[in-house]
Amino acid sequence: MGKKKGKLKNREKKAHNPPKQRTTTVADQYHRLEVAPLERAYRQAWQAKAYGTASELYMKLTEARRRHRVLIFRRDRIPIGRT
């Protein structure tokens, strides 16, 4: 006796779910684009002993940090990466 051959099934495959969209918070993006560059510039001015420039940067930095604290509690999310 020979081996039995099974029937070939021709069913359609289901489409996979699309990948989940990557998101980040508005607060994180604001920190990356606004607060972090000000922190770097302030630190560099302080090390270069440019105290006048450093004090101006400090005022901008404190305002940016206040805005960042407000954005943290909003928890708004925005898409990143692929569109």
Secondary structure, 3 states (H helix, E strand, C coil): CCCCCCCCCCCCCCCCCCCCCCEEEHHHHHHHHHHHHHHHHHHHHHHCCCHHHHHHHHHHHHHHHHHHHHHHHHCCEEECCCC
